[in-house]
Amino acid sequence: MKKNPPIVIVDYGIGNIGSAIRAFAHFGADVLISDKSDDILSACAIVLPGVGSFKSGMNGLEERGLIDVVSNFASKGMPVLGICLGAQILLSQGKEFGVHNGLGIIPGNVVDFPDLDDKEKIPHMGWNALHRPLEDSWDNTILCSTKKGDKLYFVHSYILQPSKKDNILSLTTYGGYEFCSSVKAGNVYGVQFHPEKSGKVGLNIIQEFINLSKGELI
């Protein structure tokens, strides 16, 4: 019997791969860690984990010749999940320590938090809730098992700012400011929070992405 292709966790020299592996292994998913073009292009889905700066993330992809590889994979309608930094580099441009080009899979920028109420600290670190933009439905997305108000774990100093409202999947409020906490474009998802560190709620999101990779997302 022919083996189904694995989910590839892209190793582009950025940390946080270990926790992502454990989350997918929790469900017995067939996962491969790789920085090889052939492995990525033959995957059933890819994951871009990561913590660090926008520039270092894009440099890591460039050094491995993976910028066009990841973009081409996404352009075919294949499932992609960017986590934290991995979500940020899906956008067009990052404005962290200068201006740097991203993958441009989802139009938009990654920008600083504005001034926050009550002198809230940056980075935004800890548990915070998700809510829907204008009560849009999360049906048929990787948040389909997530309830409004469910809390996920965040650690970040910069925020996703998609150009199109249609790409905003969820919103979160911190220091009186509402920001985009996840994005979607077709089968490409980016989450600013860490589902792999967010208990059962986060694991449900991982499971829904696995279902998407199998064509079983309801």
MDTraj code that builds the backbone (N, CA, C; nanometers):
import mdtraj as md
import numpy as np

residues = "MET LYS LYS ASN PRO PRO ILE VAL ILE VAL ASP TYR GLY ILE GLY ASN ILE GLY SER ALA ILE ARG ALA PHE ALA HIS PHE GLY ALA ASP VAL LEU ILE SER ASP LYS SER ASP ASP ILE LEU SER ALA CYS ALA ILE VAL LEU PRO GLY VAL GLY SER PHE LYS SER GLY MET ASN GLY LEU GLU GLU ARG GLY LEU ILE ASP VAL VAL SER ASN PHE ALA SER LYS GLY MET PRO VAL LEU GLY ILE CYS LEU GLY ALA GLN ILE LEU LEU SER GLN GLY LYS GLU PHE GLY VAL HIS ASN GLY LEU GLY ILE ILE PRO GLY ASN VAL VAL ASP PHE PRO ASP LEU ASP ASP LYS GLU LYS ILE PRO HIS MET GLY TRP ASN ALA LEU HIS ARG PRO LEU GLU ASP SER TRP ASP ASN THR ILE LEU CYS SER THR LYS LYS GLY ASP LYS LEU TYR PHE VAL HIS SER TYR ILE LEU GLN PRO SER LYS LYS ASP ASN ILE LEU SER LEU THR THR TYR GLY GLY TYR GLU PHE CYS SER SER VAL LYS ALA GLY ASN VAL TYR GLY VAL GLN PHE HIS PRO GLU LYS SER GLY LYS VAL GLY LEU ASN ILE ILE GLN GLU PHE ILE ASN LEU SER LYS GLY GLU LEU ILE".split()
xyz = np.array([
    [0.0842, -0.1193, 0.0000],
    [0.0000, 0.0000, 0.0000],
    [0.0882, 0.1248, 0.0000],
    [0.0546, 0.2182, -0.0885],
    [0.1336, 0.3406, -0.0977],
    [0.1123, 0.4281, 0.0254],
    [0.2212, 0.4764, 0.0818],
    [0.2149, 0.5602, 0.2009],
    [0.1760, 0.7022, 0.1633],
    [0.0854, 0.7603, 0.2421],
    [0.0461, 0.8985, 0.2178],
    [0.1618, 0.9921, 0.2491],
    [0.1710, 1.1055, 0.1782],
    [0.2798, 1.1997, 0.2074],
    [0.2657, 1.2578, 0.3476],
    [0.3768, 1.2949, 0.4099],
    [0.3734, 1.3471, 0.5467],
    [0.3392, 1.4960, 0.5506],
    [0.3120, 1.5438, 0.6706],
    [0.3120, 1.6873, 0.6979],
    [0.4573, 1.7263, 0.7224],
    [0.5064, 1.8248, 0.6511],
    [0.6453, 1.8675, 0.6685],
    [0.6511, 1.9919, 0.7559],
    [0.7246, 1.9828, 0.8658],
    [0.7563, 2.0991, 0.9477],
    [0.8853, 2.1568, 0.8915],
    [0.8754, 2.2763, 0.8381],
    [0.9876, 2.3359, 0.7662],
    [1.0924, 2.3859, 0.8654],
    [1.2124, 2.3345, 0.8508],
    [1.3250, 2.3759, 0.9348],
    [1.4011, 2.4859, 0.8616],
    [1.3753, 2.6100, 0.9011],
    [1.4452, 2.7216, 0.8371],
    [1.5364, 2.7957, 0.9349],
    [1.5862, 2.7167, 1.0326],
    [1.6865, 2.7680, 1.1250],
    [1.6321, 2.8482, 1.2404],
    [1.5012, 2.8389, 1.2637],
    [1.4363, 2.9150, 1.3696],
    [1.3871, 2.8185, 1.4761],
    [1.3872, 2.8627, 1.6011],
    [1.3487, 2.7764, 1.7123],
    [1.2009, 2.7423, 1.7143],
    [1.1614, 2.6670, 1.8154],
    [1.0231, 2.6280, 1.8425],
    [0.9768, 2.5072, 1.7623],
    [1.0687, 2.4385, 1.6964],
    [1.0282, 2.3212, 1.6191],
    [0.9885, 2.2061, 1.7114],
    [1.0603, 2.1908, 1.8227],
    [1.0352, 2.0781, 1.9116],
    [0.8927, 2.0724, 1.9632],
    [0.8399, 2.1853, 2.0081],
    [0.7042, 2.1859, 2.0626],
    [0.6008, 2.1599, 1.9531],
    [0.6291, 2.2065, 1.8319],
    [0.5380, 2.1790, 1.7204],
    [0.5355, 2.0300, 1.6882],
    [0.6521, 1.9674, 1.6882],
    [0.6598, 1.8231, 1.6616],
    [0.5773, 1.7456, 1.7632],
    [0.5928, 1.7803, 1.8905],
    [0.5207, 1.7086, 1.9964],
    [0.3698, 1.7235, 1.9801],
    [0.3253, 1.8420, 1.9403],
    [0.1814, 1.8639, 1.9237],
    [0.1247, 1.7763, 1.8125],
    [0.1949, 1.7675, 1.7006],
    [0.1463, 1.6847, 1.5909],
    [0.1598, 1.5361, 1.6242],
    [0.2661, 1.5008, 1.6957],
    [0.2856, 1.3607, 1.7344],
    [0.1766, 1.3144, 1.8308],
    [0.1195, 1.4072, 1.9071],
    [0.0112, 1.3752, 2.0004],
    [-0.1039, 1.3054, 1.9290],
    [-0.1238, 1.3386, 1.8014],
    [-0.2324, 1.2810, 1.7231],
    [-0.1844, 1.1711, 1.6289],
    [-0.0587, 1.1329, 1.6437],
    [-0.0050, 1.0262, 1.5603],
    [0.0136, 1.0650, 1.4153],
    [0.0245, 1.1958, 1.3898],
    [0.0419, 1.2418, 1.2516],
    [0.1795, 1.2023, 1.1990],
    [0.1848, 1.1716, 1.0716],
    [0.3118, 1.1408, 1.0050],
    [0.3798, 1.2737, 0.9731],
    [0.4847, 1.3050, 1.0491],
    [0.5500, 1.4351, 1.0392],
    [0.6960, 1.4176, 1.0012],
    [0.7425, 1.5044, 0.9122],
    [0.8823, 1.5057, 0.8710],
    [0.9370, 1.6463, 0.8916],
    [1.0521, 1.6570, 0.9560],
    [1.1204, 1.7861, 0.9691],
    [1.2201, 1.7953, 0.8550],
    [1.2133, 1.9014, 0.7763],
    [1.3020, 1.9076, 0.6601],
    [1.3229, 2.0512, 0.6137],
    [1.4386, 2.0725, 0.5514],
    [1.4648, 2.1988, 0.4813],
    [1.4931, 2.1716, 0.3340],
    [1.4447, 2.0565, 0.2865],
    [1.4696, 2.0154, 0.1487],
    [1.3497, 2.0484, 0.0593],
    [1.3763, 2.1081, -0.0551],
    [1.2701, 2.1483, -0.1475],
    [1.1825, 2.0309, -0.1880],
    [1.2434, 1.9172, -0.2215],
    [1.1662, 1.8019, -0.2683],
    [1.0702, 1.7522, -0.1616],
    [1.1155, 1.7507, -0.0354],
    [1.0292, 1.7057, 0.0741],
    [0.9097, 1.7990, 0.0901],
    [0.9358, 1.9289, 0.0825],
    [0.8286, 2.0271, 0.1007],
    [0.7274, 2.0174, -0.0128],
    [0.7749, 2.0105, -0.1351],
    [0.6841, 2.0101, -0.2496],
    [0.6024, 1.8815, -0.2610],
    [0.6497, 1.7740, -0.1969],
    [0.5753, 1.6485, -0.2019],
    [0.4919, 1.6243, -0.0761],
    [0.4881, 1.7218, 0.0161],
    [0.4141, 1.7072, 0.1414],
    [0.2634, 1.7196, 0.1173],
    [0.1858, 1.6692, 0.2134],
    [0.0405, 1.6903, 0.2073],
    [0.0039, 1.8239, 0.2711],
    [0.0940, 1.8782, 0.3530],
    [0.0750, 2.0072, 0.4187],
    [0.2094, 2.0477, 0.4777],
    [0.2279, 2.1785, 0.5010],
    [0.3516, 2.2236, 0.5653],
    [0.3196, 2.3156, 0.6824],
    [0.4127, 2.3175, 0.7762],
    [0.4020, 2.4028, 0.8945],
    [0.5266, 2.4893, 0.9022],
    [0.5067, 2.6193, 0.9228],
    [0.6162, 2.7136, 0.9446],
    [0.6100, 2.7580, 1.0901],
    [0.6839, 2.6909, 1.1796],
    [0.6857, 2.7337, 1.3196],
    [0.7849, 2.8485, 1.3341],
    [0.8073, 2.8946, 1.4540],
    [0.9157, 2.9912, 1.4689],
    [0.8945, 3.0980, 1.5732],
    [1.0040, 3.1345, 1.6352],
    [1.0115, 3.2513, 1.7222],
    [1.1362, 3.3281, 1.6794],
    [1.1305, 3.4605, 1.6904],
    [1.2450, 3.5407, 1.6494],
    [1.2009, 3.6565, 1.5631],
    [1.2960, 3.7199, 1.4975],
    [1.2668, 3.8392, 1.4196],
    [1.2218, 3.8037, 1.2784],
    [1.1444, 3.8924, 1.2201],
    [1.0970, 3.8773, 1.0824],
    [1.2158, 3.8600, 0.9877],
    [1.3166, 3.9440, 1.0053],
    [1.4347, 3.9391, 0.9187],
    [1.5044, 3.8043, 0.9279],
    [1.5226, 3.7522, 1.0495],
    [1.5925, 3.6246, 1.0643],
    [1.5126, 3.5105, 1.0026],
    [1.3804, 3.5184, 1.0119],
    [1.2972, 3.4156, 0.9513],
    [1.3098, 3.4137, 0.8001],
    [1.3010, 3.5308, 0.7390],
    [1.3132, 3.5378, 0.5930],
    [1.4551, 3.5026, 0.5475],
    [1.5554, 3.5442, 0.6248],
    [1.6933, 3.5068, 0.5912],
    [1.7108, 3.3550, 0.5949],
    [1.6479, 3.2911, 0.6939],
    [1.6577, 3.1462, 0.7048],
    [1.5997, 3.0756, 0.5844],
    [1.4853, 3.1250, 0.5360],
    [1.4266, 3.0669, 0.4147],
    [1.5132, 3.0942, 0.2927],
    [1.5640, 3.2167, 0.2830],
    [1.6450, 3.2533, 0.1665],
    [1.7727, 3.1715, 0.1589],
    [1.8398, 3.1549, 0.2722],
    [1.9659, 3.0800, 0.2748],
    [1.9470, 2.9351, 0.2303],
    [1.8279, 2.8828, 0.2506],
    [1.7998, 2.7436, 0.2140],
    [1.7299, 2.7319, 0.0788],
    [1.7116, 2.8459, 0.0117],
    [1.6458, 2.8451, -0.1187],
    [1.4994, 2.8062, -0.1124],
    [1.4313, 2.8453, -0.0028],
    [1.2955, 2.7968, 0.0192],
    [1.1864, 2.9010, -0.0023],
    [1.2219, 3.0242, -0.0332],
    [1.1188, 3.1270, -0.0474],
    [1.0218, 3.0905, -0.1594],
    [1.0738, 3.0624, -0.2785],
    [0.9866, 3.0260, -0.3898],
    [0.9203, 2.8900, -0.3675],
    [0.9892, 2.8012, -0.2991],
    [0.9348, 2.6671, -0.2735],
    [0.8075, 2.6768, -0.1890],
    [0.8148, 2.7513, -0.0787],
    [0.6982, 2.7665, 0.0092],
    [0.5862, 2.8413, -0.0638],
    [0.6220, 2.9457, -0.1357],
    [0.5215, 3.0229, -0.2095],
    [0.4519, 2.9373, -0.3148],
    [0.5287, 2.8559, -0.3868],
    [0.4708, 2.7692, -0.4896],
    [0.3793, 2.6640, -0.4283],
    [0.4200, 2.6099, -0.3145],
    [0.3376, 2.5107, -0.2452],
    [0.2022, 2.5719, -0.2092],
    [0.2059, 2.6923, -0.1517],
    [0.0822, 2.7593, -0.1115],
    [-0.0043, 2.7944, -0.2318],
    [0.0587, 2.8323, -0.3422],
    [-0.0161, 2.8751, -0.4613],
    [-0.0964, 2.7616, -0.5231],
    [-0.0630, 2.6376, -0.4891],
    [-0.1348, 2.5218, -0.5414],
    [-0.2568, 2.4853, -0.4574],
    [-0.2840, 2.5674, -0.3549],
    [-0.3990, 2.5417, -0.2687],
    [-0.3730, 2.4403, -0.1600],
    [-0.2450, 2.4090, -0.1364],
    [-0.2097, 2.3107, -0.0348],
    [-0.2163, 2.3736, 0.1049],
    [-0.2435, 2.2935, 0.2078],
    [-0.2545, 2.3478, 0.3431],
    [-0.1199, 2.3956, 0.3983],
    [-0.1214, 2.5153, 0.4535],
    [-0.0039, 2.5760, 0.5160],
    [-0.0472, 2.6333, 0.6505],
    [0.0339, 2.6095, 0.7539],
    [0.0090, 2.6680, 0.8850],
    [0.1338, 2.7404, 0.9324],
    [0.1235, 2.8718, 0.9485],
    [0.2310, 2.9508, 1.0065],
    [0.1994, 2.9803, 1.1523],
    [0.2959, 2.9555, 1.2398],
    [0.2769, 2.9760, 1.3834],
    [0.3701, 3.0868, 1.4310],
    [0.3141, 3.1903, 1.4923],
    [0.3884, 3.3033, 1.5488],
    [0.4728, 3.3701, 1.4393],
    [0.6048, 3.3604, 1.4448],
    [0.6875, 3.4163, 1.3385],
    [0.6501, 3.3564, 1.2037],
    [0.6175, 3.2293, 1.2024],
    [0.5768, 3.1640, 1.0780],
    [0.4526, 3.2259, 1.0178],
    [0.3636, 3.2777, 1.1019],
    [0.2452, 3.3495, 1.0529],
    [0.2854, 3.4851, 0.9973],
    [0.3759, 3.5532, 1.0661],
    [0.4150, 3.6879, 1.0246],
    [0.4801, 3.6887, 0.8870],
    [0.5650, 3.5917, 0.8597],
    [0.6364, 3.5934, 0.7321],
    [0.5473, 3.5540, 0.6144],
    [0.4244, 3.5108, 0.6415],
    [0.3297, 3.4875, 0.5333],
    [0.2878, 3.6184, 0.4677],
    [0.2989, 3.7299, 0.5424],
    [0.2542, 3.8586, 0.4922],
    [0.3591, 3.9230, 0.4016],
    [0.3254, 4.0386, 0.3448],
    [0.4082, 4.1005, 0.2422],
    [0.5343, 4.1642, 0.2961],
    [0.5231, 4.2225, 0.4156],
    [0.6342, 4.3038, 0.4642],
    [0.6357, 4.3076, 0.6158],
    [0.7548, 4.3051, 0.6736],
    [0.7721, 4.3193, 0.8174],
    [0.8474, 4.4462, 0.8495],
    [0.8045, 4.5145, 0.9554],
    [0.8661, 4.6426, 0.9920],
    [0.9319, 4.6326, 1.1291],
    [1.0066, 4.5254, 1.1465],
    [1.0805, 4.4997, 1.2705],
    [1.2289, 4.5208, 1.2423],
    [1.2882, 4.6214, 1.3092],
    [1.4296, 4.6556, 1.2851],
    [1.4535, 4.6844, 1.1364],
    [1.3715, 4.7736, 1.0809],
    [1.3803, 4.8044, 0.9387],
    [1.2649, 4.7422, 0.8633],
    [1.2651, 4.7599, 0.7329],
    [1.1583, 4.7068, 0.6485],
    [1.2133, 4.5876, 0.5700],
    [1.1418, 4.4761, 0.5773],
    [1.1890, 4.3524, 0.5140],
    [1.0731, 4.2862, 0.4401],
    [1.1015, 4.2328, 0.3239],
    [0.9993, 4.1638, 0.2457],
    [0.9676, 4.0282, 0.3053],
    [0.8379, 3.9945, 0.3057],
    [0.7939, 3.8624, 0.3476],
    [0.7589, 3.7774, 0.2269],
    [0.6877, 3.6686, 0.2514],
    [0.6498, 3.5793, 0.1428],
    [0.5413, 3.6396, 0.0538],
    [0.4603, 3.7273, 0.1094],
    [0.3557, 3.7910, 0.0308],
    [0.2418, 3.6986, -0.0078],
    [0.2263, 3.5884, 0.0625],
    [0.1159, 3.4957, 0.0342],
    [-0.0168, 3.5586, 0.0761],
    [-0.0134, 3.6341, 0.1852],
    [-0.1287, 3.7112, 0.2313],
    [-0.0880, 3.8581, 0.2313],
    [-0.1572, 3.9441, 0.1569],
    [-0.1186, 4.0855, 0.1518],
    [-0.1300, 4.1520, 0.2882],
    [-0.0290, 4.2306, 0.3230],
    [-0.0342, 4.3020, 0.4499],
    [0.1031, 4.3191, 0.5104],
    [0.1053, 4.3827, 0.6266],
    [0.2304, 4.4135, 0.6958],
    [0.2307, 4.3583, 0.8374],
    [0.3494, 4.3488, 0.8926],
    [0.3680, 4.3154, 1.0339],
    [0.4261, 4.4399, 1.1001],
    [0.3532, 4.4933, 1.1993],
    [0.3848, 4.6259, 1.2534],
    [0.3921, 4.6221, 1.4056],
    [0.4413, 4.7325, 1.4643],
    [0.4447, 4.7480, 1.6090],
    [0.3034, 4.7584, 1.6664],
    [0.2897, 4.7186, 1.7916],
    [0.1706, 4.7561, 1.8661],
    [0.1661, 4.9090, 1.8762],
    [0.0482, 4.9683, 1.8755],
    [0.0384, 5.1117, 1.9038],
    [0.0489, 5.1336, 2.0545],
    [0.0333, 5.2576, 2.0997],
    [0.0302, 5.2855, 2.2431],
    [-0.0880, 5.2129, 2.3060],
    [-0.0640, 5.1476, 2.4180],
    [-0.1662, 5.0653, 2.4815],
    [-0.2157, 5.1277, 2.6113],
    [-0.3379, 5.0944, 2.6493],
    [-0.3947, 5.1422, 2.7748],
    [-0.3244, 5.0788, 2.8941],
    [-0.3313, 5.1492, 3.0056],
    [-0.2823, 5.0962, 3.1346],
    [-0.1357, 5.0551, 3.1303],
    [-0.0631, 5.1153, 3.0363],
    [0.0807, 5.0884, 3.0249],
    [0.1101, 4.9386, 3.0155],
    [0.0251, 4.8691, 2.9409],
    [0.0478, 4.7252, 2.9215],
    [0.1844, 4.7031, 2.8570],
    [0.2493, 4.5965, 2.9008],
    [0.3866, 4.5716, 2.8565],
    [0.3909, 4.5029, 2.7200],
    [0.4975, 4.5314, 2.6491],
    [0.5326, 4.4616, 2.5259],
    [0.6632, 4.3874, 2.5531],
    [0.6737, 4.2574, 2.5235],
    [0.5804, 4.1788, 2.4436],
    [0.4498, 4.1449, 2.5147],
    [0.3490, 4.1222, 2.4338],
    [0.2231, 4.0663, 2.4812],
    [0.2500, 3.9194, 2.5113],
    [0.2419, 3.8854, 2.6385],
    [0.2795, 3.7503, 2.6797],
    [0.1748, 3.6944, 2.7746],
    [0.1229, 3.5768, 2.7416],
    [0.0267, 3.5107, 2.8288],
    [-0.0981, 3.4682, 2.7539],
    [-0.2006, 3.4359, 2.8303],
    [-0.3240, 3.3806, 2.7753],
    [-0.4205, 3.4928, 2.7388],
    [-0.4814, 3.4808, 2.6217],
    [-0.5768, 3.5815, 2.5791],
    [-0.6802, 3.5168, 2.4874],
    [-0.7952, 3.5830, 2.4794],
    [-0.9102, 3.5243, 2.4101],
    [-0.9152, 3.5610, 2.2621],
    [-0.9795, 3.4739, 2.1874],
    [-1.0078, 3.4993, 2.0461],
    [-1.1545, 3.5371, 2.0310],
    [-1.1828, 3.6247, 1.9372],
    [-1.3213, 3.6470, 1.8971],
    [-1.3281, 3.6665, 1.7468],
    [-1.4474, 3.6538, 1.6944],
    [-1.4677, 3.6563, 1.5497],
    [-1.4839, 3.7995, 1.5005],
    [-1.4292, 3.8313, 1.3854],
    [-1.4558, 3.9631, 1.3275],
    [-1.6003, 3.9724, 1.2804],
    [-1.6744, 4.0662, 1.3363],
    [-1.8142, 4.0882, 1.2978],
    [-1.8967, 3.9599, 1.3068],
    [-1.8594, 3.8758, 1.4041],
    [-1.9303, 3.7494, 1.4268],
    [-1.9273, 3.6566, 1.3047],
    [-1.8237, 3.6703, 1.2225],
    [-1.8075, 3.5766, 1.1107],
    [-1.7968, 3.4346, 1.1650],
    [-1.8376, 3.3391, 1.0856],
    [-1.8341, 3.1990, 1.1278],
    [-1.6942, 3.1414, 1.1155],
    [-1.6607, 3.0510, 1.2067],
    [-1.5364, 2.9753, 1.1963],
    [-1.5586, 2.8361, 1.1386],
    [-1.6799, 2.8108, 1.0917],
    [-1.7082, 2.6813, 1.0297],
    [-1.6148, 2.6600, 0.9108],
    [-1.5768, 2.5357, 0.8917],
    [-1.4913, 2.4976, 0.7785],
    [-1.3549, 2.5661, 0.7804],
    [-1.3085, 2.6012, 0.8991],
    [-1.1730, 2.6526, 0.9178],
    [-1.1079, 2.5733, 1.0306],
    [-0.9788, 2.5946, 1.0518],
    [-0.9114, 2.5222, 1.1602],
    [-0.9542, 2.5720, 1.2982],
    [-1.0352, 2.6778, 1.3032],
    [-1.0914, 2.7245, 1.4312],
    [-1.2330, 2.6721, 1.4540],
    [-1.2751, 2.5739, 1.3732],
    [-1.4133, 2.5267, 1.3833],
    [-1.4442, 2.4629, 1.5190],
    [-1.3429, 2.4165, 1.5919],
    [-1.3649, 2.3589, 1.7254],
    [-1.3417, 2.4614, 1.8361],
    [-1.3069, 2.5835, 1.7981],
    [-1.2761, 2.6895, 1.8937],
    [-1.4015, 2.7713, 1.9205],
    [-1.4243, 2.8019, 2.0469],
    [-1.5395, 2.8826, 2.0845],
    [-1.4954, 3.0264, 2.1098],
    [-1.5833, 3.1201, 2.0801],
    [-1.5572, 3.2601, 2.1092],
    [-1.5204, 3.2742, 2.2571],
    [-1.4094, 3.3396, 2.2848],
    [-1.3647, 3.3570, 2.4226],
    [-1.2639, 3.2536, 2.4685],
    [-1.2443, 3.1468, 2.3899],
    [-1.1402, 3.0499, 2.4244],
    [-1.0046, 3.1206, 2.4270],
    [-0.9219, 3.0834, 2.5228],
    [-0.7938, 3.1519, 2.5392],
    [-0.6784, 3.0683, 2.4853],
    [-0.5879, 3.1369, 2.4165],
    [-0.4668, 3.0776, 2.3608],
    [-0.3454, 3.1516, 2.4176],
    [-0.2281, 3.0896, 2.4017],
    [-0.1059, 3.1455, 2.4594],
    [-0.0303, 3.2289, 2.3553],
    [0.0006, 3.3534, 2.3935],
    [0.0691, 3.4477, 2.3043],
    [0.2058, 3.4873, 2.3599],
    [0.3017, 3.5074, 2.2710],
    [0.4285, 3.5743, 2.3027],
    [0.4716, 3.6479, 2.1759],
    [0.4513, 3.7804, 2.1728],
    [0.4888, 3.8550, 2.0515],
    [0.4932, 4.0044, 2.0800],
    [0.5747, 4.0725, 2.0010],
    [0.5896, 4.2179, 2.0117],
    [0.5357, 4.2905, 1.8891],
    [0.5093, 4.2179, 1.7816],
    [0.4606, 4.2760, 1.6575],
    [0.3307, 4.2074, 1.6190],
    [0.2507, 4.2759, 1.5372],
    [0.1164, 4.2257, 1.5086],
    [0.0909, 4.2145, 1.3582],
    [0.0035, 4.1216, 1.3251],
    [-0.0400, 4.1009, 1.1871],
    [-0.1365, 4.2124, 1.1472],
    [-0.1167, 4.2685, 1.0295],
    [-0.2048, 4.3739, 0.9791],
    [-0.2359, 4.3449, 0.8315],
    [-0.3283, 4.2505, 0.8069],
    [-0.3626, 4.2167, 0.6689],
    [-0.4242, 4.3366, 0.5968],
    [-0.4001, 4.3456, 0.4668],
    [-0.4565, 4.4543, 0.3864],
    [-0.6061, 4.4364, 0.3637],
    [-0.6507, 4.3116, 0.3607],
    [-0.7913, 4.2827, 0.3317],
    [-0.8594, 4.2232, 0.4548],
    [-0.9756, 4.2774, 0.4878],
    [-1.0507, 4.2270, 0.6032],
    [-1.0890, 4.0806, 0.5853],
    [-1.1070, 4.0396, 0.4604],
    [-1.1459, 3.9004, 0.4348],
    [-1.0412, 3.8008, 0.4824],
    [-0.9166, 3.8458, 0.5000],
    [-0.8100, 3.7563, 0.5460],
    [-0.7999, 3.7471, 0.6969],
    [-0.8777, 3.8266, 0.7690],
    [-0.8750, 3.8237, 0.9157],
    [-0.9647, 3.7110, 0.9640],
    [-0.9062, 3.6146, 1.0336],
    [-0.9831, 3.5008, 1.0849],
    [-1.0267, 3.5227, 1.2286],
    [-0.9404, 3.5819, 1.3109],
    [-0.9779, 3.6092, 1.4499],
    [-0.9142, 3.7394, 1.4958],
    [-0.9723, 3.7936, 1.6023],
    [-0.9227, 3.9160, 1.6645],
    [-0.9005, 3.8902, 1.8131],
    [-0.8124, 3.9686, 1.8717],
    [-0.7817, 3.9604, 2.0150],
    [-0.7583, 4.1022, 2.0649],
    [-0.7931, 4.1270, 2.1902],
    [-0.7754, 4.2604, 2.2478],
    [-0.6696, 4.2579, 2.3571],
    [-0.5792, 4.3534, 2.3491],
    [-0.4743, 4.3664, 2.4512],
    [-0.4487, 4.5146, 2.4744],
    [-0.4514, 4.5557, 2.6003],
    [-0.4268, 4.6951, 2.6332],
    [-0.5247, 4.7899, 2.5656],
    [-0.6486, 4.7437, 2.5493],
    [-0.7507, 4.8257, 2.4859],
    [-0.7433, 4.8301, 2.3347],
    [-0.6497, 4.7555, 2.2754],
    [-0.6318, 4.7579, 2.1301],
    [-0.6698, 4.6225, 2.0719],
    [-0.7532, 4.6249, 1.9706],
    [-0.7952, 4.5029, 1.9028],
    [-0.7037, 4.4763, 1.7838],
    [-0.6408, 4.3591, 1.7822],
    [-0.5493, 4.3255, 1.6730],
    [-0.5867, 4.1922, 1.6111],
    [-0.5364, 4.1702, 1.4913],
    [-0.5597, 4.0449, 1.4196],
    [-0.4725, 3.9351, 1.4804],
    [-0.5360, 3.8287, 1.5283],
    [-0.4598, 3.7204, 1.5916],
    [-0.4488, 3.5953, 1.5053],
    [-0.5227, 3.5906, 1.3943],
    [-0.5020, 3.4833, 1.2968],
    [-0.5548, 3.5266, 1.1612],
    [-0.4946, 3.4698, 1.0582],
    [-0.5292, 3.5046, 0.9199],
    [-0.5561, 3.3782, 0.8399],
    [-0.6277, 3.3974, 0.7284],
    [-0.6609, 3.2850, 0.6412],
    [-0.6711, 3.3340, 0.4976],
    [-0.6163, 3.2571, 0.4053],
    [-0.6344, 3.2802, 0.2624],
    [-0.6411, 3.1438, 0.1957],
    [-0.7609, 3.0985, 0.1624],
    [-0.7759, 2.9631, 0.1106],
    [-0.7362, 2.8618, 0.2161],
    [-0.6406, 2.7758, 0.1839],
    [-0.5923, 2.6755, 0.2800],
    [-0.4672, 2.7208, 0.3547],
    [-0.4322, 2.8485, 0.3419],
    [-0.3170, 2.9040, 0.4140],
    [-0.3660, 2.9730, 0.5407],
    [-0.3091, 2.9311, 0.6540],
    [-0.3458, 2.9869, 0.7834],
    [-0.2210, 3.0398, 0.8546],
    [-0.2395, 3.1490, 0.9268],
    [-0.1344, 3.1996, 1.0134],
    [-0.1940, 3.2342, 1.1482],
    [-0.1332, 3.1853, 1.2547],
    [-0.1836, 3.2124, 1.3899],
    [-0.0733, 3.2799, 1.4709],
    [-0.1066, 3.3946, 1.5301],
    [-0.0069, 3.4674, 1.6069],
    [0.0204, 3.4004, 1.7411],
    [-0.0769, 3.3276, 1.7901],
    [-0.0630, 3.2548, 1.9165],
    [0.0090, 3.1224, 1.8921],
    [0.0339, 3.0515, 2.0008],
    [0.1028, 2.9216, 1.9938],
    [0.0039, 2.8098, 2.0267],
    [-0.0583, 2.7482, 1.9265],
    [-0.1522, 2.6401, 1.9580],
    [-0.0848, 2.5224, 2.0262],
    [0.0415, 2.5009, 1.9945],
    [0.1140, 2.3870, 2.0525],
    [0.1454, 2.4075, 2.2005],
    [0.1218, 2.5290, 2.2521],
    [0.1455, 2.5585, 2.3938],
    [0.0170, 2.6024, 2.4636],
    [-0.0966, 2.5718, 2.4020],
    [-0.2240, 2.6259, 2.4501],
    [-0.3227, 2.5191, 2.4961],
    [-0.2703, 2.4093, 2.5482],
    [-0.3570, 2.3077, 2.6058],
    [-0.4540, 2.2480, 2.5057],
    [-0.5696, 2.2058, 2.5561],
    [-0.6670, 2.1352, 2.4727],
    [-0.7197, 2.2227, 2.3596],
    [-0.7433, 2.3498, 2.3880],
    [-0.7952, 2.4393, 2.2839],
    [-0.6966, 2.4466, 2.1669],
    [-0.5689, 2.4611, 2.1990],
    [-0.4671, 2.4673, 2.0949],
    [-0.4516, 2.3358, 2.0218],
    [-0.4572, 2.2260, 2.0951],
    [-0.4454, 2.0951, 2.0308],
    [-0.5616, 2.0689, 1.9360],
    [-0.6794, 2.1206, 1.9699],
    [-0.7931, 2.1060, 1.8786],
    [-0.7643, 2.1740, 1.7448],
    [-0.6958, 2.2881, 1.7498],
    [-0.6615, 2.3597, 1.6261],
    [-0.5609, 2.2792, 1.5446],
    [-0.4626, 2.2211, 1.6141],
    [-0.3661, 2.1336, 1.5458],
    [-0.4386, 2.0164, 1.4806],
    [-0.5323, 1.9569, 1.5526],
    [-0.6056, 1.8426, 1.4986],
    [-0.6868, 1.8830, 1.3750],
    [-0.7469, 2.0002, 1.3779],
    [-0.8238, 2.0444, 1.2616],
    [-0.7321, 2.0689, 1.1416],
    [-0.6098, 2.1153, 1.1675],
    [-0.5166, 2.1317, 1.0560],
    [-0.4756, 1.9959, 0.9999],
    [-0.4567, 1.8982, 1.0871],
    [-0.4279, 1.7616, 1.0400],
    [-0.5448, 1.7116, 0.9552],
    [-0.6679, 1.7365, 1.0022],
    [-0.7856, 1.6967, 0.9244],
    [-0.7852, 1.7644, 0.7872],
    [-0.7483, 1.8936, 0.7856],
    [-0.7404, 1.9656, 0.6583],
    [-0.6397, 1.9006, 0.5652],
    [-0.5263, 1.8569, 0.6211],
    [-0.4217, 1.7937, 0.5391],
    [-0.4690, 1.6641, 0.4764],
    [-0.5713, 1.6031, 0.5369],
    [-0.6277, 1.4777, 0.4864],
    [-0.7518, 1.5028, 0.4007],
    [-0.7903, 1.6296, 0.3869],
    [-0.9126, 1.6602, 0.3152],
    [-1.0366, 1.6285, 0.3939],
    [-1.0245, 1.6283, 0.5290],
    [-1.1365, 1.5864, 0.6146],
    [-1.1890, 1.6983, 0.7032],
    [-1.1477, 1.8216, 0.6791],
    [-1.1939, 1.9319, 0.7630],
    [-1.3428, 1.9534, 0.7403],
    [-1.4199, 1.9564, 0.8501],
    [-1.5641, 1.9742, 0.8417],
    [-1.5992, 2.1194, 0.8738],
])
top = md.Topology()
chain = top.add_chain()
for i, resn in enumerate(residues, 1):
    res = top.add_residue(resn, chain, resSeq=i)
    for name in ("N", "CA", "C"):
        top.add_atom(name, md.element.get_by_symbol(name[0]), res)
traj = md.Trajectory(xyz[None], top)
